[in-house]
Amino acid sequence: MFPEVDSTWKTFREIQRLLSKTSGKVIGDVMTPSPLVVRETTNLDAAARLLLETKYHRLPVVDSAGKLVGMITRG
């Protein structure tokens, strides 16, 4: 029988283990305070290079006012 998994293929047991370590924490405790972002006008080659040259698997996309408008991902 296959283990139950979520959409990222982590077993629910692993998720439960991770959640037990987060008791009492809020998003501000674990977030990246100044994330690397790309603008809507960023060249696709440059954005792909950023994803490949950094530890990030996804990057926020912002408009000219700095408002979040989407995300790009490696996959």
N, CA, C and O atoms as a Tripos MOL2 file, in Angstrom:
@<TRIPOS>MOLECULE
protein
  300   299    75     0     0
PROTEIN
NO_CHARGES

@<TRIPOS>ATOM
      1 N           0.8430   -1.1810    0.0000 N.3       1 MET1
      2 CA          0.0000    0.0000    0.0000 C.3       1 MET1
      3 C           0.8870    1.2430    0.0000 C.2       1 MET1
      4 O           1.9170    1.2730    0.6730 O.2       1 MET1
      5 N           0.4910    2.2550   -0.7460 N.am      2 PHE2
      6 CA          1.2530    3.4940   -0.8350 C.3       2 PHE2
      7 C           0.9500    4.3970    0.3550 C.2       2 PHE2
      8 O          -0.1780    4.4090    0.8470 O.2       2 PHE2
      9 N           1.9470    5.1580    0.8260 N.am      3 PRO3
     10 CA          1.6780    6.1040    1.9180 C.3       3 PRO3
     11 C           0.8110    7.2490    1.4180 C.2       3 PRO3
     12 O           0.8170    7.5810    0.2320 O.2       3 PRO3
     13 N           0.0680    7.8460    2.3370 N.am      4 GLU4
     14 CA         -0.7090    9.0260    1.9740 C.3       4 GLU4
     15 C           0.2530   10.1920    1.8150 C.2       4 GLU4
     16 O           1.1510   10.3840    2.6350 O.2       4 GLU4
     17 N           0.0650   10.9610    0.7650 N.am      5 VAL5
     18 CA          0.9550   12.0900    0.5050 C.3       5 VAL5
     19 C           0.1430   13.3170    0.1360 C.2       5 VAL5
     20 O          -1.0160   13.2190   -0.2680 O.2       5 VAL5
     21 N           0.7800   14.4830    0.2820 N.am      6 ASP6
     22 CA          0.1420   15.7140   -0.1880 C.3       6 ASP6
     23 C           0.6780   16.0150   -1.5820 C.2       6 ASP6
     24 O           1.3720   15.1850   -2.1690 O.2       6 ASP6
     25 N           0.3690   17.1820   -2.1150 N.am      7 SER7
     26 CA          0.7600   17.5100   -3.4850 C.3       7 SER7
     27 C           2.2650   17.6330   -3.6780 C.2       7 SER7
     28 O           2.7340   17.5900   -4.8160 O.2       7 SER7
     29 N           3.0420   17.7840   -2.5970 N.am      8 THR8
     30 CA          4.4970   17.8440   -2.7250 C.3       8 THR8
     31 C           5.1380   16.4900   -2.4270 C.2       8 THR8
     32 O           6.3630   16.3910   -2.3620 O.2       8 THR8
     33 N           4.3470   15.4720   -2.2480 N.am      9 TRP9
     34 CA          4.7800   14.1050   -2.0080 C.3       9 TRP9
     35 C           5.4590   13.8910   -0.6720 C.2       9 TRP9
     36 O           6.2220   12.9380   -0.5180 O.2       9 TRP9
     37 N           5.2020   14.7490    0.2930 N.am     10 LYS10
     38 CA          5.6990   14.5150    1.6470 C.3      10 LYS10
     39 C           4.6400   13.7080    2.3810 C.2      10 LYS10
     40 O           3.4440   13.9720    2.2520 O.2      10 LYS10
     41 N           5.0740   12.7500    3.1310 N.am     11 THR11
     42 CA          4.0890   11.9620    3.8610 C.3      11 THR11
     43 C           3.4590   12.8100    4.9470 C.2      11 THR11
     44 O           4.0740   13.7410    5.4680 O.2      11 THR11
     45 N           2.2330   12.4760    5.2770 N.am     12 PHE12
     46 CA          1.5430   13.2180    6.3200 C.3      12 PHE12
     47 C           2.2850   13.1000    7.6480 C.2      12 PHE12
     48 O           2.2450   14.0220    8.4630 O.2      12 PHE12
     49 N           2.9530   11.9910    7.8690 N.am     13 ARG13
     50 CA          3.7240   11.8330    9.1090 C.3      13 ARG13
     51 C           4.8370   12.8780    9.1820 C.2      13 ARG13
     52 O           5.0680   13.4680   10.2370 O.2      13 ARG13
     53 N           5.5250   13.1070    8.0660 N.am     14 GLU14
     54 CA          6.5750   14.1290    8.0470 C.3      14 GLU14
     55 C           5.9810   15.5130    8.2690 C.2      14 GLU14
     56 O           6.5510   16.3300    8.9930 O.2      14 GLU14
     57 N           4.8420   15.7750    7.6500 N.am     15 ILE15
     58 CA          4.1820   17.0660    7.8460 C.3      15 ILE15
     59 C           3.8090   17.2510    9.3100 C.2      15 ILE15
     60 O           3.9950   18.3350    9.8640 O.2      15 ILE15
     61 N           3.2860   16.2100    9.9410 N.am     16 GLN16
     62 CA          2.9470   16.2960   11.3620 C.3      16 GLN16
     63 C           4.1960   16.5670   12.1990 C.2      16 GLN16
     64 O           4.1510   17.3580   13.1420 O.2      16 GLN16
     65 N           5.3050   15.9180   11.8600 N.am     17 ARG17
     66 CA          6.5560   16.1330   12.5960 C.3      17 ARG17
     67 C           7.0060   17.5840   12.4650 C.2      17 ARG17
     68 O           7.4050   18.2040   13.4510 O.2      17 ARG17
     69 N           6.9420   18.1250   11.2560 N.am     18 LEU18
     70 CA          7.3430   19.5130   11.0440 C.3      18 LEU18
     71 C           6.4210   20.4760   11.7790 C.2      18 LEU18
     72 O           6.8800   21.4540   12.3700 O.2      18 LEU18
     73 N           5.1260   20.2010   11.7420 N.am     19 LEU19
     74 CA          4.1730   21.0790   12.4210 C.3      19 LEU19
     75 C           4.3820   21.0860   13.9270 C.2      19 LEU19
     76 O           4.1430   22.1050   14.5750 O.2      19 LEU19
     77 N           4.8200   19.9730   14.4950 N.am     20 SER20
     78 CA          5.0410   19.9260   15.9410 C.3      20 SER20
     79 C           6.1700   20.8610   16.3660 C.2      20 SER20
     80 O           6.2380   21.2620   17.5280 O.2      20 SER20
     81 N           7.0590   21.2110   15.4290 N.am     21 LYS21
     82 CA          8.1620   22.1240   15.7270 C.3      21 LYS21
     83 C           7.7650   23.5900   15.5780 C.2      21 LYS21
     84 O           8.5280   24.4750   15.9660 O.2      21 LYS21
     85 N           6.5920   23.8600   15.0280 N.am     22 THR22
     86 CA          6.1920   25.2400   14.7580 C.3      22 THR22
     87 C           5.2130   25.7890   15.7790 C.2      22 THR22
     88 O           4.7040   26.8980   15.6130 O.2      22 THR22
     89 N           4.9460   25.0440   16.8100 N.am     23 SER23
     90 CA          3.9600   25.4600   17.8040 C.3      23 SER23
     91 C           4.2560   26.8570   18.3460 C.2      23 SER23
     92 O           5.3460   27.1120   18.8580 O.2      23 SER23
     93 N           3.2910   27.7500   18.2300 N.am     24 GLY24
     94 CA          3.4250   29.1010   18.7610 C.3      24 GLY24
     95 C           4.1000   30.0910   17.8310 C.2      24 GLY24
     96 O           4.0910   31.2920   18.1030 O.2      24 GLY24
     97 N           4.6840   29.6180   16.7410 N.am     25 LYS25
     98 CA          5.3530   30.5400   15.8200 C.3      25 LYS25
     99 C           4.3290   31.2020   14.9100 C.2      25 LYS25
    100 O           3.2730   30.6410   14.6200 O.2      25 LYS25
    101 N           4.6620   32.3940   14.4740 N.am     26 VAL26
    102 CA          3.8360   33.1110   13.5080 C.3      26 VAL26
    103 C           4.6480   33.2860   12.2300 C.2      26 VAL26
    104 O           5.8600   33.0700   12.2230 O.2      26 VAL26
    105 N           3.9910   33.6700   11.1710 N.am     27 ILE27
    106 CA          4.6550   33.8170    9.8750 C.3      27 ILE27
    107 C           5.8870   34.7150    9.9620 C.2      27 ILE27
    108 O           6.9110   34.4260    9.3420 O.2      27 ILE27
    109 N           5.7920   35.7960   10.7230 N.am     28 GLY28
    110 CA          6.9150   36.7190   10.8590 C.3      28 GLY28
    111 C           8.1680   36.0700   11.4200 C.2      28 GLY28
    112 O           9.2760   36.5570   11.1950 O.2      28 GLY28
    113 N           7.9990   34.9650   12.1550 N.am     29 ASP29
    114 CA          9.1480   34.2520   12.7210 C.3      29 ASP29
    115 C           9.9190   33.4590   11.6690 C.2      29 ASP29
    116 O          11.1060   33.1870   11.8500 O.2      29 ASP29
    117 N           9.2720   33.0910   10.5910 N.am     30 VAL30
    118 CA          9.9080   32.1930    9.6280 C.3      30 VAL30
    119 C           9.9990   32.7480    8.2080 C.2      30 VAL30
    120 O          10.5840   32.1080    7.3330 O.2      30 VAL30
    121 N           9.4370   33.9120    7.9720 N.am     31 MET31
    122 CA          9.4190   34.4670    6.6140 C.3      31 MET31
    123 C          10.7750   35.0370    6.2120 C.2      31 MET31
    124 O          11.6230   35.3010    7.0640 O.2      31 MET31
    125 N          10.9680   35.2190    4.9370 N.am     32 THR32
    126 CA         12.1270   35.9260    4.4120 C.3      32 THR32
    127 C          11.7610   37.4060    4.4000 C.2      32 THR32
    128 O          10.8740   37.8060    3.6450 O.2      32 THR32
    129 N          12.4270   38.2380    5.2230 N.am     33 PRO33
    130 CA         11.9920   39.6290    5.3750 C.3      33 PRO33
    131 C          12.1570   40.5040    4.1360 C.2      33 PRO33
    132 O          11.3340   41.3890    3.9030 O.2      33 PRO33
    133 N          13.1680   40.2880    3.3600 N.am     34 SER34
    134 CA         13.3850   41.0840    2.1400 C.3      34 SER34
    135 C          13.6240   40.1300    0.9790 C.2      34 SER34
    136 O          14.7660   39.9320    0.5630 O.2      34 SER34
    137 N          12.5560   39.5390    0.4540 N.am     35 PRO35
    138 CA         12.7490   38.5160   -0.5750 C.3      35 PRO35
    139 C          13.2570   39.0890   -1.8920 C.2      35 PRO35
    140 O          13.0140   40.2490   -2.2250 O.2      35 PRO35
    141 N          13.9540   38.2590   -2.6140 N.am     36 LEU36
    142 CA         14.3780   38.5900   -3.9680 C.3      36 LEU36
    143 C          13.1260   38.5660   -4.8370 C.2      36 LEU36
    144 O          12.3710   37.5940   -4.8060 O.2      36 LEU36
    145 N          12.8980   39.6230   -5.6110 N.am     37 VAL37
    146 CA         11.7170   39.6980   -6.4790 C.3      37 VAL37
    147 C          12.1440   40.0520   -7.8970 C.2      37 VAL37
    148 O          13.2490   40.5430   -8.1280 O.2      37 VAL37
    149 N          11.2540   39.7940   -8.8320 N.am     38 VAL38
    150 CA         11.4470   40.2480  -10.2060 C.3      38 VAL38
    151 C          10.2490   41.1070  -10.5850 C.2      38 VAL38
    152 O           9.1540   40.9450  -10.0460 O.2      38 VAL38
    153 N          10.4730   42.0070  -11.5040 N.am     39 ARG39
    154 CA          9.3800   42.8680  -11.9860 C.3      39 ARG39
    155 C           8.7010   42.2120  -13.1840 C.2      39 ARG39
    156 O           9.2610   41.3160  -13.8160 O.2      39 ARG39
    157 N           7.5090   42.6620  -13.4810 N.am     40 GLU40
    158 CA          6.7770   42.1610  -14.6500 C.3      40 GLU40
    159 C           7.5700   42.3640  -15.9330 C.2      40 GLU40
    160 O           7.4080   41.6170  -16.8980 O.2      40 GLU40
    161 N           8.4210   43.3720  -15.9400 N.am     41 THR41
    162 CA          9.1910   43.7150  -17.1370 C.3      41 THR41
    163 C          10.5640   43.0480  -17.1910 C.2      41 THR41
    164 O          11.3250   43.2740  -18.1310 O.2      41 THR41
    165 N          10.8860   42.2260  -16.1870 N.am     42 THR42
    166 CA         12.1740   41.5350  -16.1670 C.3      42 THR42
    167 C          12.2560   40.5620  -17.3380 C.2      42 THR42
    168 O          11.3020   39.8350  -17.6170 O.2      42 THR42
    169 N          13.3910   40.5530  -18.0170 N.am     43 ASN43
    170 CA         13.6410   39.6360  -19.1240 C.3      43 ASN43
    171 C          13.5480   38.2000  -18.6140 C.2      43 ASN43
    172 O          14.0830   37.8840  -17.5520 O.2      43 ASN43
    173 N          12.8760   37.3370  -19.3600 N.am     44 LEU44
    174 CA         12.6880   35.9520  -18.9440 C.3      44 LEU44
    175 C          14.0140   35.2270  -18.7370 C.2      44 LEU44
    176 O          14.1350   34.4250  -17.8110 O.2      44 LEU44
    177 N          15.0050   35.4930  -19.5790 N.am     45 ASP45
    178 CA         16.3240   34.8730  -19.4060 C.3      45 ASP45
    179 C          16.9480   35.2770  -18.0780 C.2      45 ASP45
    180 O          17.5380   34.4420  -17.3920 O.2      45 ASP45
    181 N          16.8240   36.5460  -17.7090 N.am     46 ALA46
    182 CA         17.3910   37.0320  -16.4460 C.3      46 ALA46
    183 C          16.6850   36.3910  -15.2560 C.2      46 ALA46
    184 O          17.3320   36.0190  -14.2770 O.2      46 ALA46
    185 N          15.3700   36.2600  -15.3330 N.am     47 ALA47
    186 CA         14.6150   35.6410  -14.2440 C.3      47 ALA47
    187 C          14.9890   34.1650  -14.1010 C.2      47 ALA47
    188 O          15.1530   33.6720  -12.9850 O.2      47 ALA47
    189 N          15.1220   33.4650  -15.2190 N.am     48 ALA48
    190 CA         15.5120   32.0560  -15.1870 C.3      48 ALA48
    191 C          16.9050   31.9050  -14.5890 C.2      48 ALA48
    192 O          17.1520   30.9800  -13.8150 O.2      48 ALA48
    193 N          17.8090   32.8000  -14.9400 N.am     49 ARG49
    194 CA         19.1650   32.7650  -14.3940 C.3      49 ARG49
    195 C          19.1310   32.9450  -12.8760 C.2      49 ARG49
    196 O          19.8460   32.2500  -12.1540 O.2      49 ARG49
    197 N          18.3020   33.8760  -12.3910 N.am     50 LEU50
    198 CA         18.1770   34.0800  -10.9430 C.3      50 LEU50
    199 C          17.7120   32.8060  -10.2480 C.2      50 LEU50
    200 O          18.2430   32.4360   -9.2010 O.2      50 LEU50
    201 N          16.7330   32.1450  -10.8260 N.am     51 LEU51
    202 CA         16.2420   30.9040  -10.2270 C.3      51 LEU51
    203 C          17.3230   29.8310  -10.2050 C.2      51 LEU51
    204 O          17.4340   29.0820   -9.2350 O.2      51 LEU51
    205 N          18.1090   29.7540  -11.2540 N.am     52 LEU52
    206 CA         19.1430   28.7270  -11.3270 C.3      52 LEU52
    207 C          20.3540   29.0330  -10.4560 C.2      52 LEU52
    208 O          21.0090   28.1150   -9.9630 O.2      52 LEU52
    209 N          20.6590   30.3150  -10.2600 N.am     53 GLU53
    210 CA         21.8680   30.7020   -9.5260 C.3      53 GLU53
    211 C          21.6280   30.9290   -8.0370 C.2      53 GLU53
    212 O          22.5750   31.1970   -7.2960 O.2      53 GLU53
    213 N          20.3920   30.8270   -7.5910 N.am     54 THR54
    214 CA         20.0790   31.0280   -6.1760 C.3      54 THR54
    215 C          19.4560   29.7670   -5.6080 C.2      54 THR54
    216 O          19.1960   28.8050   -6.3310 O.2      54 THR54
    217 N          19.2210   29.7850   -4.3120 N.am     55 LYS55
    218 CA         18.5850   28.6460   -3.6440 C.3      55 LYS55
    219 C          17.0710   28.6480   -3.8200 C.2      55 LYS55
    220 O          16.3950   27.7110   -3.3950 O.2      55 LYS55
    221 N          16.5410   29.6850   -4.4370 N.am     56 TYR56
    222 CA         15.0930   29.8320   -4.5360 C.3      56 TYR56
    223 C          14.5000   28.9650   -5.6410 C.2      56 TYR56
    224 O          15.0950   28.7920   -6.7040 O.2      56 TYR56
    225 N          13.3290   28.4290   -5.3690 N.am     57 HIS57
    226 CA         12.6020   27.6350   -6.3590 C.3      57 HIS57
    227 C          11.4500   28.4280   -6.9580 C.2      57 HIS57
    228 O          10.8540   28.0230   -7.9560 O.2      57 HIS57
    229 N          11.1440   29.5670   -6.3360 N.am     58 ARG58
    230 CA         10.0920   30.4510   -6.8510 C.3      58 ARG58
    231 C          10.4330   31.8820   -6.4820 C.2      58 ARG58
    232 O          11.0950   32.1370   -5.4770 O.2      58 ARG58
    233 N           9.9770   32.8080   -7.3000 N.am     59 LEU59
    234 CA         10.2200   34.2280   -7.0480 C.3      59 LEU59
    235 C           8.9220   35.0100   -7.1960 C.2      59 LEU59
    236 O           8.1450   34.7620   -8.1190 O.2      59 LEU59
    237 N           8.6850   35.9610   -6.2820 N.am     60 PRO60
    238 CA          7.5310   36.8390   -6.4430 C.3      60 PRO60
    239 C           7.7510   37.7750   -7.6300 C.2      60 PRO60
    240 O           8.8740   38.2000   -7.9010 O.2      60 PRO60
    241 N           6.6630   38.0870   -8.3290 N.am     61 VAL61
    242 CA          6.6870   39.0480   -9.4350 C.3      61 VAL61
    243 C           5.9040   40.2700   -8.9700 C.2      61 VAL61
    244 O           4.7700   40.1520   -8.5060 O.2      61 VAL61
    245 N           6.5220   41.4490   -9.0990 N.am     62 VAL62
    246 CA          5.8660   42.6800   -8.6620 C.3      62 VAL62
    247 C           5.7080   43.6370   -9.8350 C.2      62 VAL62
    248 O           6.4430   43.5730  -10.8200 O.2      62 VAL62
    249 N           4.7150   44.5390   -9.7010 N.am     63 ASP63
    250 CA          4.5190   45.5590  -10.7360 C.3      63 ASP63
    251 C           5.3890   46.7700  -10.4290 C.2      63 ASP63
    252 O           6.1990   46.7290   -9.5030 O.2      63 ASP63
    253 N           5.2340   47.8420  -11.1880 N.am     64 SER64
    254 CA          6.0840   49.0260  -11.0180 C.3      64 SER64
    255 C           5.8870   49.7050   -9.6690 C.2      64 SER64
    256 O           6.7500   50.4640   -9.2290 O.2      64 SER64
    257 N           4.7610   49.4420   -9.0070 N.am     65 ALA65
    258 CA          4.5070   50.0120   -7.6800 C.3      65 ALA65
    259 C           4.9890   49.0890   -6.5620 C.2      65 ALA65
    260 O           4.8660   49.4270   -5.3850 O.2      65 ALA65
    261 N           5.5330   47.9310   -6.9200 N.am     66 GLY66
    262 CA          6.0000   46.9800   -5.9190 C.3      66 GLY66
    263 C           4.9140   46.0550   -5.4070 C.2      66 GLY66
    264 O           5.1390   45.3120   -4.4520 O.2      66 GLY66
    265 N           3.7370   46.0850   -6.0250 N.am     67 LYS67
    266 CA          2.6200   45.2350   -5.6140 C.3      67 LYS67
    267 C           2.7900   43.8380   -6.2070 C.2      67 LYS67
    268 O           3.1120   43.6840   -7.3850 O.2      67 LYS67
    269 N           2.5700   42.8310   -5.3730 N.am     68 LEU68
    270 CA          2.6690   41.4490   -5.8250 C.3      68 LEU68
    271 C           1.6040   41.1710   -6.8800 C.2      68 LEU68
    272 O           0.4170   41.4190   -6.6640 O.2      68 LEU68
    273 N           2.0470   40.6500   -8.0270 N.am     69 VAL69
    274 CA          1.1010   40.3370   -9.1030 C.3      69 VAL69
    275 C           1.1670   38.8690   -9.5190 C.2      69 VAL69
    276 O           0.3300   38.4110  -10.2970 O.2      69 VAL69
    277 N           2.1480   38.1280   -9.0100 N.am     70 GLY70
    278 CA          2.2530   36.7210   -9.3680 C.3      70 GLY70
    279 C           3.5270   36.0920   -8.8530 C.2      70 GLY70
    280 O           4.2710   36.6950   -8.0800 O.2      70 GLY70
    281 N           3.7680   34.8590   -9.2980 N.am     71 MET71
    282 CA          4.9560   34.0970   -8.9180 C.3      71 MET71
    283 C           5.4830   33.3880  -10.1600 C.2      71 MET71
    284 O           4.7210   33.0340  -11.0590 O.2      71 MET71
    285 N           6.7970   33.1880  -10.1960 N.am     72 ILE72
    286 CA          7.3790   32.2990  -11.2010 C.3      72 ILE72
    287 C           8.0680   31.1790  -10.4410 C.2      72 ILE72
    288 O           8.5450   31.3820   -9.3240 O.2      72 ILE72
    289 N           8.1220   30.0000  -11.0420 N.am     73 THR73
    290 CA          8.7260   28.8480  -10.3840 C.3      73 THR73
    291 C           9.6850   28.1450  -11.3270 C.2      73 THR73
    292 O           9.6510   28.3450  -12.5410 O.2      73 THR73
    293 N          10.5360   27.3230  -10.7470 N.am     74 ARG74
    294 CA         11.4820   26.5420  -11.5510 C.3      74 ARG74
    295 C          10.7660   25.5010  -12.3890 C.2      74 ARG74
    296 O          11.1770   25.2240  -13.5160 O.2      74 ARG74
    297 N           9.7170   24.9310  -11.8660 N.am     75 GLY75
    298 CA          9.0680   23.8240  -12.5630 C.3      75 GLY75
    299 C           7.8060   24.2240  -13.1020 C.2      75 GLY75
    300 O           7.1160   23.4170  -13.7250 O.2      75 GLY75
@<TRIPOS>BOND
     1     1     2 1
     2     2     3 1
     3     3     4 2
     4     3     5 am
     5     5     6 1
     6     6     7 1
     7     7     8 2
     8     7     9 am
     9     9    10 1
    10    10    11 1
    11    11    12 2
    12    11    13 am
    13    13    14 1
    14    14    15 1
    15    15    16 2
    16    15    17 am
    17    17    18 1
    18    18    19 1
    19    19    20 2
    20    19    21 am
    21    21    22 1
    22    22    23 1
    23    23    24 2
    24    23    25 am
    25    25    26 1
    26    26    27 1
    27    27    28 2
    28    27    29 am
    29    29    30 1
    30    30    31 1
    31    31    32 2
    32    31    33 am
    33    33    34 1
    34    34    35 1
    35    35    36 2
    36    35    37 am
    37    37    38 1
    38    38    39 1
    39    39    40 2
    40    39    41 am
    41    41    42 1
    42    42    43 1
    43    43    44 2
    44    43    45 am
    45    45    46 1
    46    46    47 1
    47    47    48 2
    48    47    49 am
    49    49    50 1
    50    50    51 1
    51    51    52 2
    52    51    53 am
    53    53    54 1
    54    54    55 1
    55    55    56 2
    56    55    57 am
    57    57    58 1
    58    58    59 1
    59    59    60 2
    60    59    61 am
    61    61    62 1
    62    62    63 1
    63    63    64 2
    64    63    65 am
    65    65    66 1
    66    66    67 1
    67    67    68 2
    68    67    69 am
    69    69    70 1
    70    70    71 1
    71    71    72 2
    72    71    73 am
    73    73    74 1
    74    74    75 1
    75    75    76 2
    76    75    77 am
    77    77    78 1
    78    78    79 1
    79    79    80 2
    80    79    81 am
    81    81    82 1
    82    82    83 1
    83    83    84 2
    84    83    85 am
    85    85    86 1
    86    86    87 1
    87    87    88 2
    88    87    89 am
    89    89    90 1
    90    90    91 1
    91    91    92 2
    92    91    93 am
    93    93    94 1
    94    94    95 1
    95    95    96 2
    96    95    97 am
    97    97    98 1
    98    98    99 1
    99    99   100 2
   100    99   101 am
   101   101   102 1
   102   102   103 1
   103   103   104 2
   104   103   105 am
   105   105   106 1
   106   106   107 1
   107   107   108 2
   108   107   109 am
   109   109   110 1
   110   110   111 1
   111   111   112 2
   112   111   113 am
   113   113   114 1
   114   114   115 1
   115   115   116 2
   116   115   117 am
   117   117   118 1
   118   118   119 1
   119   119   120 2
   120   119   121 am
   121   121   122 1
   122   122   123 1
   123   123   124 2
   124   123   125 am
   125   125   126 1
   126   126   127 1
   127   127   128 2
   128   127   129 am
   129   129   130 1
   130   130   131 1
   131   131   132 2
   132   131   133 am
   133   133   134 1
   134   134   135 1
   135   135   136 2
   136   135   137 am
   137   137   138 1
   138   138   139 1
   139   139   140 2
   140   139   141 am
   141   141   142 1
   142   142   143 1
   143   143   144 2
   144   143   145 am
   145   145   146 1
   146   146   147 1
   147   147   148 2
   148   147   149 am
   149   149   150 1
   150   150   151 1
   151   151   152 2
   152   151   153 am
   153   153   154 1
   154   154   155 1
   155   155   156 2
   156   155   157 am
   157   157   158 1
   158   158   159 1
   159   159   160 2
   160   159   161 am
   161   161   162 1
   162   162   163 1
   163   163   164 2
   164   163   165 am
   165   165   166 1
   166   166   167 1
   167   167   168 2
   168   167   169 am
   169   169   170 1
   170   170   171 1
   171   171   172 2
   172   171   173 am
   173   173   174 1
   174   174   175 1
   175   175   176 2
   176   175   177 am
   177   177   178 1
   178   178   179 1
   179   179   180 2
   180   179   181 am
   181   181   182 1
   182   182   183 1
   183   183   184 2
   184   183   185 am
   185   185   186 1
   186   186   187 1
   187   187   188 2
   188   187   189 am
   189   189   190 1
   190   190   191 1
   191   191   192 2
   192   191   193 am
   193   193   194 1
   194   194   195 1
   195   195   196 2
   196   195   197 am
   197   197   198 1
   198   198   199 1
   199   199   200 2
   200   199   201 am
   201   201   202 1
   202   202   203 1
   203   203   204 2
   204   203   205 am
   205   205   206 1
   206   206   207 1
   207   207   208 2
   208   207   209 am
   209   209   210 1
   210   210   211 1
   211   211   212 2
   212   211   213 am
   213   213   214 1
   214   214   215 1
   215   215   216 2
   216   215   217 am
   217   217   218 1
   218   218   219 1
   219   219   220 2
   220   219   221 am
   221   221   222 1
   222   222   223 1
   223   223   224 2
   224   223   225 am
   225   225   226 1
   226   226   227 1
   227   227   228 2
   228   227   229 am
   229   229   230 1
   230   230   231 1
   231   231   232 2
   232   231   233 am
   233   233   234 1
   234   234   235 1
   235   235   236 2
   236   235   237 am
   237   237   238 1
   238   238   239 1
   239   239   240 2
   240   239   241 am
   241   241   242 1
   242   242   243 1
   243   243   244 2
   244   243   245 am
   245   245   246 1
   246   246   247 1
   247   247   248 2
   248   247   249 am
   249   249   250 1
   250   250   251 1
   251   251   252 2
   252   251   253 am
   253   253   254 1
   254   254   255 1
   255   255   256 2
   256   255   257 am
   257   257   258 1
   258   258   259 1
   259   259   260 2
   260   259   261 am
   261   261   262 1
   262   262   263 1
   263   263   264 2
   264   263   265 am
   265   265   266 1
   266   266   267 1
   267   267   268 2
   268   267   269 am
   269   269   270 1
   270   270   271 1
   271   271   272 2
   272   271   273 am
   273   273   274 1
   274   274   275 1
   275   275   276 2
   276   275   277 am
   277   277   278 1
   278   278   279 1
   279   279   280 2
   280   279   281 am
   281   281   282 1
   282   282   283 1
   283   283   284 2
   284   283   285 am
   285   285   286 1
   286   286   287 1
   287   287   288 2
   288   287   289 am
   289   289   290 1
   290   290   291 1
   291   291   292 2
   292   291   293 am
   293   293   294 1
   294   294   295 1
   295   295   296 2
   296   295   297 am
   297   297   298 1
   298   298   299 1
   299   299   300 2
@<TRIPOS>SUBSTRUCTURE
     1 MET1         2 RESIDUE 1 A MET
     2 PHE2         6 RESIDUE 1 A PHE
     3 PRO3        10 RESIDUE 1 A PRO
     4 GLU4        14 RESIDUE 1 A GLU
     5 VAL5        18 RESIDUE 1 A VAL
     6 ASP6        22 RESIDUE 1 A ASP
     7 SER7        26 RESIDUE 1 A SER
     8 THR8        30 RESIDUE 1 A THR
     9 TRP9        34 RESIDUE 1 A TRP
    10 LYS10       38 RESIDUE 1 A LYS
    11 THR11       42 RESIDUE 1 A THR
    12 PHE12       46 RESIDUE 1 A PHE
    13 ARG13       50 RESIDUE 1 A ARG
    14 GLU14       54 RESIDUE 1 A GLU
    15 ILE15       58 RESIDUE 1 A ILE
    16 GLN16       62 RESIDUE 1 A GLN
    17 ARG17       66 RESIDUE 1 A ARG
    18 LEU18       70 RESIDUE 1 A LEU
    19 LEU19       74 RESIDUE 1 A LEU
    20 SER20       78 RESIDUE 1 A SER
    21 LYS21       82 RESIDUE 1 A LYS
    22 THR22       86 RESIDUE 1 A THR
    23 SER23       90 RESIDUE 1 A SER
    24 GLY24       94 RESIDUE 1 A GLY
    25 LYS25       98 RESIDUE 1 A LYS
    26 VAL26      102 RESIDUE 1 A VAL
    27 ILE27      106 RESIDUE 1 A ILE
    28 GLY28      110 RESIDUE 1 A GLY
    29 ASP29      114 RESIDUE 1 A ASP
    30 VAL30      118 RESIDUE 1 A VAL
    31 MET31      122 RESIDUE 1 A MET
    32 THR32      126 RESIDUE 1 A THR
    33 PRO33      130 RESIDUE 1 A PRO
    34 SER34      134 RESIDUE 1 A SER
    35 PRO35      138 RESIDUE 1 A PRO
    36 LEU36      142 RESIDUE 1 A LEU
    37 VAL37      146 RESIDUE 1 A VAL
    38 VAL38      150 RESIDUE 1 A VAL
    39 ARG39      154 RESIDUE 1 A ARG
    40 GLU40      158 RESIDUE 1 A GLU
    41 THR41      162 RESIDUE 1 A THR
    42 THR42      166 RESIDUE 1 A THR
    43 ASN43      170 RESIDUE 1 A ASN
    44 LEU44      174 RESIDUE 1 A LEU
    45 ASP45      178 RESIDUE 1 A ASP
    46 ALA46      182 RESIDUE 1 A ALA
    47 ALA47      186 RESIDUE 1 A ALA
    48 ALA48      190 RESIDUE 1 A ALA
    49 ARG49      194 RESIDUE 1 A ARG
    50 LEU50      198 RESIDUE 1 A LEU
    51 LEU51      202 RESIDUE 1 A LEU
    52 LEU52      206 RESIDUE 1 A LEU
    53 GLU53      210 RESIDUE 1 A GLU
    54 THR54      214 RESIDUE 1 A THR
    55 LYS55      218 RESIDUE 1 A LYS
    56 TYR56      222 RESIDUE 1 A TYR
    57 HIS57      226 RESIDUE 1 A HIS
    58 ARG58      230 RESIDUE 1 A ARG
    59 LEU59      234 RESIDUE 1 A LEU
    60 PRO60      238 RESIDUE 1 A PRO
    61 VAL61      242 RESIDUE 1 A VAL
    62 VAL62      246 RESIDUE 1 A VAL
    63 ASP63      250 RESIDUE 1 A ASP
    64 SER64      254 RESIDUE 1 A SER
    65 ALA65      258 RESIDUE 1 A ALA
    66 GLY66      262 RESIDUE 1 A GLY
    67 LYS67      266 RESIDUE 1 A LYS
    68 LEU68      270 RESIDUE 1 A LEU
    69 VAL69      274 RESIDUE 1 A VAL
    70 GLY70      278 RESIDUE 1 A GLY
    71 MET71      282 RESIDUE 1 A MET
    72 ILE72      286 RESIDUE 1 A ILE
    73 THR73      290 RESIDUE 1 A THR
    74 ARG74      294 RESIDUE 1 A ARG
    75 GLY75      298 RESIDUE 1 A GLY
